[in-house]
Amino acid sequence: MKKKLNKEQQNELLHILEERFEKYGSRHADLTWDEVERRLLSQVDKLWALEAMEATGGEPDVIAKDPVTGEYIFYDCAIESPKGRRSICYDRQALEARKANKPENSAVNMAEEMGIQILTEEEYRRLQQLGEFDLKTSSWVATPAGIRKRGGAIFCDRRYDQVFTYHNGADSYYAARGFRGLLRI
């Protein structure tokens, strides 16, 4: 089954994205809304993923245009880790390994269901150059295979005006930890 928005939902989402684009112009100073909107309307199948980002509190905003592919890159730009994506462990393997007090979902699974990618540590640090994010929360980031193979996962936050990367068991979850994603259109 294809995930699609109806025309009214598309228009509502485009309005929200345009307002955010105008409000946070410093995130994308070299882009115009007209060109971004044209791309969005040429790939309406991806609007569903942006709506999923919005519905879970991610406040997606375009942060760049890939100079090689021409794709526009949207990041979750909510000040804190998206509220609708917290209290989750890292991935399905970690979720299935928990014997008791399982969270409802995992970051990797949710990202796949939403049609987005979890930010890497490098992408998370790029986000932090656009503002101050995760001052009270933290966000899982894509974890290298070597760390994951040993049962761990990594997450980031911003404290004391610095971006930190930490580790935790992949099966851990906290009310203040979610994940941030990106979508290329």
C-alpha positions as CSV (number, residue, x, y, z in Angstrom):
1,M,0.0,0.0,0.0
2,K,1.4,3.4,-1.0
3,K,1.5,6.1,1.6
4,K,0.1,9.3,0.2
5,L,-1.4,12.6,1.4
6,N,-4.5,13.9,-0.1
7,K,-4.5,17.4,-1.7
8,E,-5.7,19.1,1.4
9,Q,-3.0,17.4,3.6
10,Q,-0.4,18.3,1.0
11,N,-1.4,22.0,1.0
12,E,-1.5,22.1,4.8
13,L,2.0,20.6,5.1
14,L,3.4,22.9,2.3
15,H,2.0,25.9,4.2
16,I,3.7,24.7,7.5
17,L,7.0,24.1,5.7
18,E,6.9,27.5,3.9
19,E,6.3,29.3,7.2
20,R,9.2,27.5,8.8
21,F,11.4,28.2,5.8
22,E,10.7,31.9,6.1
23,K,11.1,32.0,9.9
24,Y,14.5,30.2,9.9
25,G,16.1,31.7,6.7
26,S,19.6,31.3,8.2
27,R,19.3,27.5,7.9
28,H,19.2,27.8,4.1
29,A,20.3,31.3,3.1
30,D,21.2,30.2,-0.5
31,L,17.9,28.6,-1.3
32,T,14.5,30.0,-2.3
33,W,11.1,28.6,-1.3
34,D,9.9,28.5,-4.9
35,E,12.7,26.1,-5.9
36,V,12.1,23.9,-2.8
37,E,8.4,23.9,-3.4
38,R,8.8,22.9,-7.0
39,R,10.9,19.9,-6.0
40,L,8.4,18.9,-3.3
41,L,5.5,19.0,-5.8
42,S,7.5,17.0,-8.3
43,Q,7.9,14.2,-5.7
44,V,4.7,14.3,-3.8
45,D,5.2,10.6,-2.8
46,K,7.9,11.9,-0.3
47,L,5.5,14.3,1.3
48,W,4.2,11.5,3.4
49,A,7.6,11.1,5.1
50,L,7.8,14.8,5.8
51,E,4.3,14.7,7.3
52,A,5.4,11.8,9.5
53,M,8.4,13.9,10.6
54,E,6.0,16.8,11.4
55,A,3.4,14.6,13.1
56,T,6.0,13.2,15.6
57,G,7.3,16.6,16.5
58,G,10.4,16.8,14.3
59,E,9.6,20.2,12.7
60,P,11.4,19.3,9.5
61,D,13.2,22.1,7.6
62,V,15.4,22.1,4.5
63,I,19.0,22.7,5.5
64,A,20.9,22.3,2.2
65,K,20.8,21.3,-1.5
66,D,23.2,18.5,-2.4
67,P,25.5,19.9,-5.0
68,V,26.0,16.6,-6.7
69,T,22.5,15.1,-6.8
70,G,20.4,18.3,-6.6
71,E,18.4,16.8,-3.8
72,Y,17.1,19.0,-1.0
73,I,18.0,17.8,2.5
74,F,15.5,18.1,5.3
75,Y,16.5,17.6,8.9
76,D,14.4,17.4,12.1
77,C,14.9,20.9,13.5
78,A,12.8,20.8,16.7
79,I,14.7,22.4,19.5
80,E,14.5,19.1,21.6
81,S,14.5,15.6,20.3
82,P,11.1,15.0,18.7
83,K,8.5,14.3,21.4
84,G,6.7,11.6,19.4
85,R,9.9,9.6,19.0
86,R,11.2,9.3,22.6
87,S,11.3,6.4,25.1
88,I,12.5,4.1,22.4
89,C,15.6,1.8,22.3
90,Y,18.0,1.8,19.3
91,D,16.9,-1.0,17.0
92,R,14.7,-4.0,16.6
93,Q,17.4,-6.4,17.8
94,A,17.7,-4.5,21.0
95,L,13.9,-4.3,21.4
96,E,13.5,-8.1,21.0
97,A,16.4,-8.7,23.4
98,R,14.6,-6.9,26.2
99,K,12.8,-9.4,28.5
100,A,10.8,-6.9,30.6
101,N,9.7,-3.3,30.3
102,K,10.0,-3.2,26.6
103,P,9.6,0.2,24.9
104,E,6.9,0.5,22.2
105,N,9.4,0.8,19.4
106,S,13.0,1.4,18.3
107,A,14.6,4.3,16.6
108,V,15.8,2.4,13.5
109,N,12.4,0.7,13.1
110,M,10.5,4.0,13.4
111,A,12.8,5.7,10.9
112,E,12.2,2.9,8.4
113,E,8.4,3.1,8.9
114,M,8.6,6.9,8.4
115,G,10.7,6.6,5.3
116,I,13.6,8.6,6.7
117,Q,17.2,8.1,7.8
118,I,18.6,8.5,11.3
119,L,21.2,11.3,11.5
120,T,24.8,10.2,11.7
121,E,27.1,11.7,14.3
122,E,28.5,14.0,11.5
123,E,25.1,15.1,10.4
124,Y,24.0,15.7,14.0
125,R,27.1,18.0,14.4
126,R,26.1,19.8,11.2
127,L,22.6,20.4,12.7
128,Q,24.2,21.9,15.8
129,Q,25.9,24.5,13.5
130,L,22.5,25.8,12.6
131,G,21.4,26.4,16.2
132,E,21.3,24.9,19.7
133,F,19.4,21.6,19.8
134,D,18.9,19.0,22.5
135,L,19.8,21.2,25.4
136,K,17.5,19.0,27.7
137,T,17.1,15.9,25.6
138,S,19.4,13.5,23.6
139,S,19.1,11.8,20.3
140,W,20.2,8.4,19.1
141,V,22.4,8.6,16.0
142,A,23.4,6.0,13.4
143,T,25.7,3.6,15.2
144,P,28.8,2.1,13.6
145,A,28.5,-1.7,13.1
146,G,31.5,-2.5,15.4
147,I,29.8,-0.7,18.4
148,R,26.4,-2.2,17.6
149,K,27.9,-5.7,17.3
150,R,29.1,-5.4,20.9
151,G,25.6,-4.4,22.2
152,G,26.1,-0.7,22.2
153,A,24.6,2.3,20.4
154,I,25.6,6.0,20.4
155,F,23.6,9.2,21.0
156,C,24.3,12.9,21.1
157,D,23.2,16.0,22.9
158,R,24.4,19.6,23.5
159,R,25.5,20.7,27.0
160,Y,27.8,23.5,28.2
161,D,27.8,24.9,24.6
162,Q,29.4,21.7,23.4
163,V,28.1,18.7,21.4
164,F,28.8,15.4,23.1
165,T,28.6,11.8,21.8
166,Y,28.0,9.1,24.3
167,H,27.4,5.3,24.4
168,N,24.7,3.2,26.0
169,G,23.4,-0.3,25.7
170,A,21.2,-0.4,22.5
171,D,18.3,-1.8,24.6
172,S,18.2,1.2,26.9
173,Y,15.5,3.9,26.6
174,Y,14.8,7.1,28.4
175,A,11.9,9.6,28.4
176,A,14.3,12.3,27.2
177,R,16.0,10.3,24.4
178,G,14.6,10.1,20.9
179,F,16.1,10.3,17.4
180,R,16.4,12.9,14.6
181,G,16.1,12.1,11.0
182,L,16.7,13.4,7.5
183,L,15.0,13.1,4.2
184,R,16.4,13.7,0.8
185,I,14.0,15.0,-1.9
